[in-house]
Amino acid sequence: MKPMTIIEGQKLPTLTAPRVSLRWLQDNDMPALFEIFSDPQVMRYWSSAPWNDKAEAVQMVESIRDHFAKGTLYQWGIARNSDDYIIGTCTLAHVDTQNRRAEIGFALRSDHWNQGYMFEATSTLLRFAFDKLGLHRVEADVDPRNKASIRLLERLGFQREGHLRERWLVGDEINDTIFFGLLRREWQRID
């Protein structure tokens, strides 16, 4: 087995799909990030509440950069190719180089739902994760009520691996999660 490749340099590489690119988040992207993560529809099934303060975008970007430097989280902005405007994020979190695995996460502005943008973005990220980074496994943790994300993961070839009861406390609500996994050999079969 080949070892996992670590992303080197000062920022993430840009990954291009037909209508979107996954790129390094810049300081001028913070208003777009606030639009995304302050939307209650987007955050409905997230493990935290919608943002109330624009300073949370600054904190997020600082945290992304700190985790990138440590090699534990790689979070791209999803930018429309037509105007380079950020409409979402796509993430490899909990990166485990020893075991060659990570967890995928994603968010998309609600006015861009059901248009195929997230399929393009996640397909591009998975190709990079398996082919360039050398990951063996990618995992996903999804609220069972989030039917759109479940459909996306299943379309990408992820398999349901477990139902974890009362895993997340968001505000005053305790939520379950469904755990999904995708192995490199399964991705190669559908790619």
C-alpha positions as CSV (number, residue, x, y, z in Angstrom):
1,M,0.0,0.0,0.0
2,K,1.3,3.4,-0.9
3,P,1.4,6.0,1.9
4,M,-1.0,8.9,2.0
5,T,0.4,12.1,0.3
6,I,0.4,15.2,2.5
7,I,-0.6,18.5,0.8
8,E,2.4,20.7,0.8
9,G,2.7,24.4,0.3
10,Q,0.9,27.4,1.8
11,K,-2.6,26.6,0.5
12,L,-4.8,24.0,-1.1
13,P,-4.5,23.2,-4.8
14,T,-7.4,24.4,-7.0
15,L,-9.6,21.5,-8.2
16,T,-11.7,22.2,-11.3
17,A,-15.0,20.7,-12.3
18,P,-17.2,21.7,-15.3
19,R,-19.2,24.5,-13.5
20,V,-17.3,24.9,-10.2
21,S,-13.8,25.0,-8.8
22,L,-12.7,24.0,-5.4
23,R,-10.3,26.6,-4.2
24,W,-8.5,28.1,-1.2
25,L,-10.7,30.4,0.8
26,Q,-9.6,34.0,0.8
27,D,-10.3,36.9,3.1
28,N,-12.7,38.5,0.6
29,D,-14.8,35.3,0.7
30,M,-16.0,35.9,4.2
31,P,-19.3,37.7,3.2
32,A,-20.2,34.7,1.0
33,L,-19.3,32.3,3.8
34,F,-21.6,34.2,6.2
35,E,-24.4,34.0,3.6
36,I,-24.1,30.2,3.5
37,F,-23.6,29.4,7.2
38,S,-26.1,31.9,8.6
39,D,-28.9,30.3,6.5
40,P,-31.2,28.2,8.7
41,Q,-32.0,25.9,5.7
42,V,-28.3,25.2,5.1
43,M,-27.6,24.6,8.8
44,R,-30.8,22.6,9.5
45,Y,-28.9,19.3,9.6
46,W,-25.5,20.7,10.6
47,S,-23.9,19.9,13.9
48,S,-24.0,23.5,15.0
49,A,-26.5,26.4,14.9
50,P,-26.6,29.0,12.1
51,W,-24.2,31.9,12.5
52,N,-25.5,35.1,13.9
53,D,-22.3,37.2,13.6
54,K,-20.1,38.0,10.6
55,A,-17.1,37.5,12.9
56,E,-17.8,33.7,12.8
57,A,-16.7,33.7,9.1
58,V,-13.4,35.2,10.2
59,Q,-13.1,32.5,12.9
60,M,-13.9,29.8,10.5
61,V,-11.2,30.9,8.0
62,E,-8.6,31.2,10.7
63,S,-9.5,27.7,12.0
64,I,-9.4,26.3,8.4
65,R,-5.9,27.7,8.0
66,D,-4.7,26.5,11.4
67,H,-6.0,22.9,10.7
68,F,-4.5,23.0,7.2
69,A,-1.1,23.8,8.6
70,K,-1.5,20.8,10.9
71,G,-2.6,18.6,8.1
72,T,-5.9,17.6,9.9
73,L,-8.5,19.4,7.8
74,Y,-8.6,20.5,4.1
75,Q,-11.5,22.8,3.4
76,W,-12.1,24.3,0.0
77,G,-14.5,26.9,-1.1
78,I,-16.8,25.9,-4.0
79,A,-16.6,28.8,-6.5
80,R,-18.7,29.2,-9.6
81,N,-16.4,29.1,-12.6
82,S,-18.5,31.9,-14.2
83,D,-17.6,34.5,-11.6
84,D,-15.4,32.9,-8.9
85,Y,-18.1,33.5,-6.2
86,I,-18.2,31.1,-3.3
87,I,-21.5,29.1,-3.1
88,G,-20.4,26.4,-0.7
89,T,-17.6,24.5,0.9
90,C,-16.3,20.9,0.6
91,T,-14.1,19.4,3.2
92,L,-11.8,16.5,4.1
93,A,-11.9,16.5,7.9
94,H,-10.3,14.3,10.6
95,V,-7.5,13.4,8.2
96,D,-5.8,10.3,9.5
97,T,-2.6,9.8,7.5
98,Q,-1.6,6.6,9.3
99,N,-4.9,4.8,8.4
100,R,-5.3,6.8,5.1
101,R,-8.9,8.0,5.8
102,A,-10.8,11.2,6.2
103,E,-14.4,12.4,6.6
104,I,-16.1,14.3,3.9
105,G,-18.3,17.3,4.6
106,F,-20.1,19.8,2.4
107,A,-22.4,22.8,2.5
108,L,-24.1,24.7,-0.4
109,R,-26.2,27.9,-0.6
110,S,-29.8,26.9,-0.6
111,D,-30.5,28.8,-3.8
112,H,-28.1,26.4,-5.6
113,W,-29.6,23.2,-4.3
114,N,-30.8,20.5,-6.8
115,Q,-28.7,21.9,-9.7
116,G,-25.9,19.3,-9.6
117,Y,-23.2,21.6,-8.2
118,M,-22.6,19.5,-5.1
119,F,-22.3,16.3,-7.2
120,E,-19.6,18.0,-9.3
121,A,-17.8,19.3,-6.2
122,T,-17.8,16.1,-4.2
123,S,-16.9,13.9,-7.2
124,T,-13.9,16.2,-7.9
125,L,-12.9,16.1,-4.2
126,L,-13.2,12.3,-4.0
127,R,-11.1,11.8,-7.2
128,F,-8.4,14.0,-5.6
129,A,-8.7,12.2,-2.2
130,F,-8.3,8.8,-3.7
131,D,-6.0,9.4,-6.7
132,K,-3.7,12.2,-5.5
133,L,-3.8,11.9,-1.7
134,G,-3.9,8.1,-1.7
135,L,-6.7,7.8,0.8
136,H,-8.1,4.3,1.3
137,R,-11.4,5.3,2.9
138,V,-13.7,8.3,3.1
139,E,-16.4,8.6,5.7
140,A,-19.5,10.7,6.1
141,D,-21.7,11.5,9.1
142,V,-25.3,12.5,8.1
143,D,-28.5,13.4,10.0
144,P,-31.1,10.7,9.0
145,R,-33.6,13.5,8.0
146,N,-31.2,15.0,5.5
147,K,-32.5,13.1,2.5
148,A,-30.7,15.2,-0.1
149,S,-27.2,14.5,1.4
150,I,-28.0,10.8,1.8
151,R,-29.1,10.6,-1.9
152,L,-25.8,12.4,-2.9
153,L,-23.6,10.0,-0.9
154,E,-25.4,6.9,-2.2
155,R,-25.1,8.2,-5.8
156,L,-21.3,8.6,-5.1
157,G,-21.1,5.0,-4.0
158,F,-21.1,5.4,-0.2
159,Q,-22.4,2.5,1.8
160,R,-24.5,2.9,5.0
161,E,-22.5,1.4,7.9
162,G,-24.4,2.3,11.0
163,H,-27.0,4.4,12.8
164,L,-25.7,6.2,15.8
165,R,-28.4,7.2,18.2
166,E,-28.4,10.7,19.8
167,R,-24.9,11.5,18.6
168,W,-25.2,15.3,18.3
169,L,-26.6,18.0,20.6
170,V,-27.5,21.1,18.5
171,G,-29.1,23.8,20.6
172,D,-31.7,21.9,22.6
173,E,-32.2,19.1,20.1
174,I,-30.5,15.7,20.2
175,N,-30.0,14.2,16.8
176,D,-29.1,10.8,15.5
177,T,-26.6,10.2,12.7
178,I,-26.2,7.7,9.9
179,F,-22.6,6.7,9.2
180,F,-21.4,6.1,5.6
181,G,-18.2,4.8,4.2
182,L,-16.6,4.7,0.7
183,L,-13.6,2.6,0.0
184,R,-11.1,3.4,-2.8
185,R,-11.9,0.2,-4.7
186,E,-15.6,1.1,-4.6
187,W,-14.9,4.6,-6.0
188,Q,-12.8,3.2,-8.8
189,R,-15.7,0.9,-9.7
190,I,-18.1,3.8,-10.2
191,D,-15.6,6.5,-11.5
